[in-house]
C-alpha cells in the first residue's frame, strides 16, 4: 500500500531499489499491476490447496513444512509466470486491434459474472473452481509428497504435485492475467519495464500465500479456510473483473489514471464488503 501511495501522490519519476526509476506516465500501469496481482492472489483455488497442504505438513514438523511450502509456492509461481508471459507474448502482436480489447473485456465481464454467481450459488452450473472430482487426487498427491522418504524425494514429489495442481488451478484465475496482459501490451513497454511489471505482479500474487505460509510455519497450526471465505473472495474477484472489463469496453483511459484505478478497486472492495456484511448479518454467509 505504501507503493500505491507513492504513485498516487508522486508527480515525478519515482525510484525503487528493485524496480528502478519509474516515469510519471508509467505510474498507473504499476498501480494496476500491483492491485490486479493482489486481488488475483486472493484466489480461492490456490488458497484452498495451500491450506490443505499446510494442514497436512504441520504434523510433519516445521522443517518439512518450510521445505514443502516453499517448493510448492516456487513451482506454482514459475508455472503461473510462464503462463502470463505466454499470454503477453500473444497480446504483443494483436493488442493494437480494437476487437481484441473488446474480446478481453467481454471475457472479463463473463468471468466476473460467473465468479459473483459462485458467491450466491457456489459450485452450481458453470463455475471456475476446482471440481470435486479433482479434490481426492489432490489430497492423495499432497500426502504422497509430505510423507515421501528423504528430503530430496519430498522436494521432487512436491514439485511434481505443484506443477499438476497449478495447471488444474488455471481456470480459477486466468481472467486477471488476460486483462493485465492486454493493459501491458497496449503500452509496448521496454524489456526492463516489462520484467519489472511481471516481477511485481508475481510478488503481489504470492504475497497473500506467503502470509498464510508464514503464519502456519510459525504457529504450526492449521489455517481454517471454509466456504464462506471462498464465497467472499469469489465476490471480490468477480466485482473487480466486471469493473475492469467495463472500463476496457467503455473508457480504457480510466486505467491510465492512478487515482481512477485506485478508486475503481476501492469501489469494488466496498461493494464486496457491503454485500458480505448484509449476507453475514442475515445468516446467509
C-alpha positions in Angstrom: 0.0 0.0 0.0 3.0 2.3 0.5 3.9 1.7 -3.1 0.4 2.7 -4.2 0.6 5.8 -2.1 3.9 6.8 -3.7 2.3 6.6 -7.1 -0.9 8.4 -6.2 0.8 11.4 -4.6 4.0 11.4 -6.6 4.1 13.6 -9.7 7.6 13.0 -10.9 9.9 10.0 -11.5 9.9 7.6 -8.5 12.9 5.3 -7.8 12.6 2.0 -6.1 15.6 -0.3 -5.1 14.4 -3.3 -7.2 12.1 -1.7 -9.8 14.4 1.2 -10.7 13.2 4.6 -11.8 9.6 4.8 -12.9 8.4 7.7 -15.0 5.1 9.5 -14.3 3.4 8.0 -17.4 4.2 4.5 -16.1 2.7 5.1 -12.6 -0.8 3.9 -13.5 0.5 0.7 -15.1 2.5 -0.2 -12.0 -0.5 0.6 -9.7 -2.8 -1.6 -11.9 -0.2 -4.3 -11.8 0.1 -4.2 -8.1 -3.7 -4.1 -7.4 -4.6 -6.8 -10.0 -1.8 -9.0 -8.7 -3.1 -8.6 -5.1 -6.7 -9.4 -6.0 -5.5 -12.3 -8.1 -3.6 -13.5 -5.0 -6.9 -13.9 -3.2 -7.5 -16.9 -5.4 -9.9 -19.3 -3.6 -8.5 -22.3 -5.5 -4.8 -21.6 -4.6 -5.6 -20.7 -1.0 -7.7 -23.8 -0.6 -4.9 -26.0 -1.9 -2.3 -24.2 0.2 -4.3 -24.5 3.5 -4.8 -28.2 2.8 -1.1 -28.7 2.1 -0.1 -26.8 5.2 -2.7 -28.5 7.3 -1.1 -31.9 6.5 2.5 -30.8 6.7 2.3 -29.1 10.1 2.0 -32.6 11.6 5.4 -33.4 10.0 7.2 -30.6 11.8 8.4 -27.1 11.0 11.4 -28.1 8.8 9.3 -30.2 6.4 6.6 -27.6 6.4 9.1 -25.0 5.2 10.6 -27.2 2.5 7.2 -28.4 1.2 5.6 -24.9 1.4 8.5 -23.1 -0.4 8.8 -25.7 -3.1 5.1 -25.6 -3.7 5.0 -21.8 -3.9 8.1 -21.6 -6.1 6.9 -24.1 -8.7 3.4 -22.6 -8.9 4.9 -19.1 -9.3 7.2 -20.3 -12.1 4.3 -22.0 -14.0 2.0 -19.1 -13.4 4.7 -16.7 -14.6 5.3 -18.7 -17.7 1.5 -18.7 -18.4 1.3 -14.9 -18.0 4.4 -14.4 -20.2 2.9 -16.6 -22.9 -0.3 -14.7 -22.8 1.5 -11.4 -23.0 3.6 -12.6 -26.0 0.4 -13.2 -27.9 -1.1 -9.8 -27.0 2.1 -8.1 -28.1 1.1 -8.9 -31.7 -2.6 -8.2 -31.5 -3.2 -5.7 -28.7 -3.5 -2.8 -31.2 -6.7 -4.3 -32.6 -9.8 -2.8 -31.0 -11.6 -6.1 -31.5 -9.1 -7.8 -29.2 -9.7 -5.3 -26.4 -13.4 -5.9 -26.8 -12.9 -9.7 -26.6 -10.8 -9.3 -23.5 -13.4 -7.0 -21.9 -16.2 -9.4 -22.7 -14.2 -12.4 -21.3 -13.5 -10.3 -18.1 -17.2 -9.5 -17.6 -18.3 -13.1 -18.2 -15.6 -14.3 -15.8 -16.8 -11.7 -13.3 -20.4 -12.8 -13.6 -19.6 -16.4 -13.1 -17.4 -15.5 -10.0 -20.2 -13.5 -8.5 -22.6 -16.3 -9.2 -20.4 -18.5 -7.1 -20.9 -16.2 -4.2 -24.7 -16.8 -4.3 -24.5 -20.4 -5.6 -21.0 -21.9 -5.1 -20.2 -24.7 -7.5 -23.5 -24.8 -9.2 -23.9 -24.6 -13.0 -20.8 -23.1 -14.7 -18.0 -22.5 -12.1 -14.3 -21.5 -12.3 -13.4 -23.7 -9.3 -11.5 -26.9 -8.6 -14.1 -29.6 -9.3 -15.0 -32.1 -6.6 -13.6 -34.9 -8.9 -10.1 -33.4 -8.6 -10.0 -32.9 -4.8 -9.4 -36.6 -3.8 -6.5 -36.7 -6.3 -5.1 -33.5 -4.8 -5.3 -34.9 -1.3 -3.5 -38.1 -2.4 -0.7 -36.2 -4.1 -0.2 -33.9 -1.1 0.1 -36.9 1.2 2.5 -38.6 -1.1 4.7 -35.6 -1.2 4.6 -34.9 2.5 5.3 -38.5 3.6 7.9 -39.3 0.9 11.1 -40.9 2.3 14.0 -38.4 2.4 14.1 -34.7 1.8 15.1 -34.9 -1.9 12.1 -37.3 -2.5 9.8 -34.9 -0.7 11.1 -31.9 -2.8 10.7 -33.9 -6.0 7.2 -35.2 -5.2 6.1 -31.7 -4.1 7.4 -30.2 -7.3 5.5 -32.7 -9.4 2.4 -32.3 -7.3 2.6 -28.5 -7.5 3.0 -28.5 -11.3 -0.1 -30.6 -11.7 -2.2 -28.6 -9.3 -1.0 -25.3 -11.0 -2.4 -26.5 -14.3 -5.7 -27.5 -12.7 -6.0 -24.1 -11.0 -5.5 -22.0 -14.2 -9.3 -21.7 -15.0 -9.8 -20.3 -11.5 -7.7 -17.3 -12.2 -7.0 -16.9 -15.9 -9.2 -13.8 -16.2 -6.8 -11.5 -14.4 -3.7 -12.3 -16.5 -5.7 -11.8 -19.7 -6.8 -8.3 -18.6 -3.4 -7.4 -17.2 -1.5 -8.6 -20.3 -3.8 -6.6 -22.5 -3.1 -3.4 -20.5 0.7 -4.0 -20.6 0.9 -4.9 -24.3 -1.0 -1.8 -25.2 1.7 0.4 -23.7 4.5 -1.5 -25.6 6.9 -1.4 -22.5 10.7 -1.9 -22.7 12.1 -5.2 -21.7 13.3 -3.7 -18.4 9.8 -2.3 -17.6 8.1 -5.5 -18.7 10.4 -7.6 -16.4 9.7 -5.2 -13.5 5.9 -5.4 -14.1 5.9 -9.2 -14.3 8.0 -9.5 -11.2 5.7 -7.1 -9.3 2.6 -9.0 -10.4 4.1 -12.3 -9.2 5.2 -10.8 -5.9 1.8 -9.3 -5.3 0.1 -12.5 -6.3 2.3 -14.5 -3.9 2.2 -12.1 -1.0 -1.1 -13.4 0.3 0.0 -17.0 0.2 3.4 -16.1 1.8 1.5 -14.6 4.7 -0.6 -17.7 5.1 2.5 -19.9 4.8 4.4 -17.8 7.3 1.6 -17.9 9.9 1.3 -21.7 9.5 5.1 -22.3 9.9 5.4 -20.0 12.9 2.4 -21.3 14.8 2.4 -24.9 13.4 -1.4 -24.7 13.5 -3.9 -25.4 10.7 -5.3 -22.4 8.9 -9.0 -22.6 8.6 -10.4 -21.8 5.2 -14.0 -22.6 4.8 -16.7 -22.0 2.2 -17.8 -18.5 3.5 -14.3 -17.1 2.9 -14.2 -18.7 -0.5 -17.5 -17.1 -1.5 -16.4 -13.6 -0.4 -13.2 -13.9 -2.4 -15.2 -15.0 -5.4 -17.4 -11.9 -5.0 -14.4 -9.7 -4.7 -12.8 -11.2 -7.8 -16.0 -11.0 -9.8 -16.7 -7.4 -8.9 -13.2 -6.3 -9.8 -13.3 -8.3 -13.1 -16.6 -6.6 -14.1 -15.2 -3.2 -13.2 -12.0 -3.8 -15.3 -14.0 -5.3 -18.2 -16.4 -2.4 -18.1 -13.5 0.1 -18.1 -11.8 -1.6 -21.1 -15.1 -1.7 -23.0 -16.4 1.8 -22.3 -13.5 4.0 -21.4 -10.0 2.4 -21.4 -8.3 5.7 -20.5 -9.7 5.3 -17.0 -7.0 2.8 -16.3 -4.4 5.3 -17.4 -5.1 7.4 -14.3 -3.6 6.3 -11.0 -6.4 7.9 -8.9 -9.2 6.5 -11.1 -7.6 3.0 -11.0 -7.4 3.1 -7.2 -11.0 4.3 -6.9 -12.1 1.5 -9.2 -10.6 -1.1 -7.0 -11.7 0.6 -3.8 -15.3 0.7 -5.1 -15.2 -3.0 -5.9 -13.8 -3.7 -2.5 -16.5 -1.5 -0.9 -19.3 -3.3 -2.8 -17.9 -6.7 -1.7 -17.7 -5.6 1.9 -21.3 -4.2 1.9 -22.8 -7.3 0.3 -20.8 -9.6 2.6 -21.9 -7.8 5.7 -25.6 -7.9 4.7 -25.3 -11.7 4.0 -23.5 -12.3 7.2 -26.0 -10.4 9.4 -28.9 -12.2 7.7 -27.3 -15.6 8.3 -26.7 -16.4 4.6 -22.9 -16.4 5.0 
